Amino acid sequence: MDSFYPLTFNANIHTALWGTESWEISGHASSPSTVANGPFAGRTLQDLAAKYGRGFMGARAPSETDFPLLFKVIDAKRRLSVQVHPNEVTKALTGGEPKTEMWRVLGGKGPIFAGLKPGTTPAIVEENVKSGRFEETLVRHDAQVGLTLFIPGGLVHAIGEDVLIYEVQQSSNTTYRLYDWGRVGADGKPRQLHIAESLKSIDFDLPVPVSREEVVCPFFNFRPFRANGEIKIDARPDTFTALFLADEKKSILVPANTAAVIPATGTVLVTTLGE
């Protein structure tokens, strides 16, 4: 059997109307990460997950062949559209992939929108989208470094301009665009909205998120860690460990059953699979 070791990946940059999105660690079929170092160099994460299964991903992985999480760095120069993603229940109504995620602000001072104001109904959502006043429906949070928000599937959200975010999410590429601030795309036409799919996906009972230090959910566990020279990763059979060295903007994946000592100073963002 091949020996596992800490993996780094080649750049995987997606350019959008609003800025750039770096898929730091991705096994998603639409854009899998390619290993940059060691004997696995040139292999995709998708291929490694399919070949080595839970021996590579950990016993908690929900699939034997698919890498379960996707890690991004989102550099928003302009506002993203207002979006919502399906969850494990509503995916059956739309046919989309479920997506629960979390955000950790790395920089910038712009707005973040997450959650609907109390009392919002489907009728209010439709009316305010059509009238162009949907911002009045959203709860605004001011970005500051370290702000950490949990965004479960079904929560309406948007990243504002001048915000740099580290995102951990289920491996999904389903996004329903509910509102787009009245702007047009590169072709000069309004971008497509997915109002019907959004209304099927919104969970109107979700509370407005508040910043937290750690995130624990069924899909992933996240915590920040202050490293002083190095961080030690124990060999765990139940989960891989994903590291983001915030000061270096560097991502490292330590497979399951792999021990490692990673040189690191400053804030390290640590993610493992949820239980």
C-alpha positions in Angstrom: 0.0 0.0 0.0 1.2 3.5 -0.8 2.3 5.7 2.1 0.3 8.8 2.8 1.9 12.1 3.6 0.8 15.8 3.9 -0.4 17.0 0.5 -0.3 20.5 -1.1 -2.1 21.4 -4.3 -1.6 23.4 -7.5 -3.5 26.6 -7.9 -7.2 26.2 -8.9 -8.5 29.7 -9.5 -12.0 30.5 -10.7 -12.6 34.1 -12.0 -16.1 35.5 -11.6 -17.9 38.8 -12.2 -17.3 39.8 -8.6 -13.7 38.6 -8.0 -11.9 35.3 -7.7 -12.4 32.0 -5.9 -9.5 29.7 -5.2 -10.6 26.1 -4.8 -7.9 25.2 -2.2 -8.8 21.6 -1.6 -11.4 20.1 -3.9 -12.5 16.6 -4.9 -15.5 17.9 -6.8 -15.7 16.4 -10.3 -16.3 19.9 -11.8 -12.8 21.1 -10.7 -10.7 18.7 -8.6 -7.4 19.8 -7.0 -4.2 18.4 -8.4 -1.4 17.3 -6.0 1.7 19.5 -6.2 4.2 17.6 -4.0 5.6 14.1 -3.5 4.9 10.8 -5.1 1.2 11.7 -5.8 2.1 14.8 -7.7 -0.1 15.2 -10.8 -2.9 13.0 -9.3 -6.2 14.6 -8.6 -7.8 14.5 -5.1 -10.8 12.9 -6.8 -8.6 10.0 -8.0 -7.0 9.5 -4.6 -10.3 9.4 -2.8 -11.7 6.9 -5.3 -8.7 4.6 -5.1 -8.0 4.7 -1.3 -11.5 5.4 0.0 -11.9 5.7 3.8 -8.4 4.6 4.4 -7.4 8.0 2.9 -10.4 10.1 4.0 -11.2 8.5 7.3 -13.9 6.2 8.7 -16.3 9.2 9.1 -16.4 9.9 5.4 -20.0 9.5 4.1 -18.8 7.9 0.8 -16.1 5.3 0.1 -15.2 7.1 -3.2 -16.0 10.8 -3.0 -14.0 13.4 -1.1 -16.7 15.0 1.1 -15.6 18.6 1.6 -14.5 21.6 -0.5 -12.2 24.4 0.8 -12.1 27.8 -0.8 -10.6 31.3 -0.5 -13.1 33.9 -1.8 -11.7 37.3 -2.7 -14.8 39.5 -3.3 -14.1 42.8 -5.0 -17.8 43.3 -5.7 -20.8 41.8 -4.0 -21.7 38.2 -4.7 -25.4 37.5 -5.6 -27.8 36.7 -2.8 -27.8 32.9 -2.7 -29.3 29.8 -1.0 -28.3 26.2 -1.2 -30.3 23.0 -0.7 -29.9 20.9 2.5 -30.2 17.2 3.0 -34.0 17.4 2.9 -34.7 20.1 0.2 -32.3 18.6 -2.3 -35.1 16.2 -3.2 -37.3 19.1 -4.2 -34.7 20.7 -6.5 -32.4 18.0 -7.6 -29.4 20.0 -6.4 -26.4 19.0 -4.3 -26.8 19.8 -0.6 -24.4 22.5 0.8 -23.8 23.5 4.3 -20.8 25.8 4.7 -19.0 28.2 7.1 -17.0 31.4 6.6 -14.0 32.7 8.4 -13.1 36.4 7.5 -9.4 36.8 6.6 -9.5 40.4 5.6 -11.5 43.3 4.3 -14.1 45.6 5.9 -17.2 45.2 3.7 -20.6 43.8 4.5 -21.7 40.2 4.9 -25.3 39.3 4.6 -26.5 36.1 6.4 -30.0 35.3 7.5 -33.5 36.9 6.9 -35.0 39.4 9.3 -37.6 38.0 11.7 -41.0 37.7 10.3 -39.9 37.2 6.7 -42.3 35.0 4.7 -42.1 33.5 1.1 -44.4 36.3 -0.1 -42.1 39.0 1.3 -39.1 37.4 -0.3 -40.9 37.3 -3.7 -42.1 40.9 -3.4 -38.8 42.3 -2.4 -36.9 40.5 -5.1 -39.3 41.8 -7.7 -39.2 45.4 -6.3 -35.4 45.5 -6.1 -35.6 46.1 -2.3 -34.3 42.7 -1.2 -31.4 44.2 0.9 -34.1 45.3 3.3 -34.9 41.7 4.0 -31.4 40.6 4.8 -29.4 40.7 8.1 -26.1 42.6 7.7 -22.9 41.7 9.5 -19.8 43.9 9.2 -16.7 41.9 8.3 -13.8 41.9 10.6 -10.8 39.5 10.7 -11.8 36.4 12.7 -15.5 36.7 12.2 -16.8 33.1 11.8 -20.3 32.4 10.6 -22.0 29.0 10.2 -24.2 28.9 7.0 -26.3 25.8 6.9 -28.1 24.8 3.8 -31.4 26.7 3.6 -29.9 30.0 4.9 -30.1 33.0 2.6 -26.7 34.7 2.4 -24.3 36.9 0.3 -20.7 38.0 0.6 -20.3 41.7 0.2 -17.6 43.8 -1.6 -14.1 44.1 -0.1 -14.2 40.8 1.9 -11.7 38.0 1.9 -13.1 34.7 3.2 -11.9 31.2 3.9 -14.8 28.8 3.3 -15.4 25.2 4.3 -18.3 23.5 2.7 -19.8 20.2 1.7 -18.5 19.2 -1.7 -21.2 20.8 -3.8 -21.5 23.1 -6.7 -25.2 23.9 -6.5 -26.1 27.6 -6.1 -29.5 29.2 -6.4 -29.2 32.9 -7.2 -32.2 34.6 -5.5 -31.2 38.3 -6.1 -28.4 40.0 -7.9 -28.6 43.7 -6.9 -30.0 44.7 -10.2 -26.7 44.3 -12.1 -26.0 42.7 -15.5 -23.6 40.1 -16.6 -20.7 40.3 -19.2 -23.3 40.1 -22.0 -25.1 43.2 -20.7 -28.2 41.2 -19.7 -29.5 40.5 -16.2 -28.1 37.2 -14.9 -30.5 34.3 -14.4 -32.3 34.1 -11.1 -33.5 30.8 -9.5 -36.5 32.1 -7.5 -38.6 29.0 -7.5 -35.7 26.7 -6.6 -34.6 29.2 -3.9 -38.1 29.3 -2.3 -38.1 25.5 -2.2 -34.6 25.6 -0.5 -35.0 28.3 2.1 -35.5 27.2 5.7 -37.5 30.1 7.2 -37.0 28.7 10.7 -33.2 29.1 10.7 -31.9 31.6 13.2 -29.7 34.5 12.2 -26.1 33.3 12.6 -23.8 34.9 15.2 -20.0 34.7 15.2 -18.5 31.7 17.0 -15.0 30.5 17.7 -15.5 26.9 16.6 -18.0 25.2 14.3 -19.3 21.7 15.0 -21.8 20.2 12.6 -22.5 16.7 11.1 -20.4 17.5 8.1 -17.2 19.1 9.5 -15.6 20.4 12.7 -13.6 23.6 12.5 -11.4 25.5 15.0 -8.7 28.1 14.8 -5.3 27.3 16.4 -2.4 29.5 17.3 0.8 27.8 16.2 4.3 28.8 17.5 6.8 27.2 15.2 4.9 24.0 14.3 1.7 22.1 14.6 1.5 18.4 15.3 -1.1 16.2 13.6 -1.8 12.8 15.1 -2.5 9.8 12.9 -6.3 9.5 13.1 -8.3 6.6 11.5 -11.6 8.5 11.6 -10.8 11.7 9.6 -8.4 13.6 7.5 -7.1 16.9 8.7 -7.3 20.0 6.5 -5.0 23.0 7.5 -5.1 26.5 6.3 -2.1 28.6 7.3 -3.8 31.9 7.4 -0.6 34.1 7.5 0.8 32.2 4.5 -2.5 31.6 2.7 -1.4 28.0 2.3 -3.6 24.8 2.4 -2.3 21.4 3.5 -4.3 18.1 3.6 -3.1 15.4 6.0 -4.8 12.2 5.1 -6.3 9.8 7.6 -3.9 7.4 9.3 -1.0 10.0 8.8 1.0 11.7 11.5 2.8 14.9 10.6 4.6 17.9 12.1 3.9 21.0 10.0 6.0 24.2 10.3 3.6 26.9 11.1 3.5 30.2 13.0 0.4 32.3 13.5 -3.2 31.4 13.0 -3.9 27.9 11.6 -7.5 26.9 10.7 -8.0 23.3 11.4 -10.9 21.2 9.9 -11.8 17.6 10.3 -14.8 15.6 9.4 -17.9 15.9 11.5 -19.3 13.0 13.6 
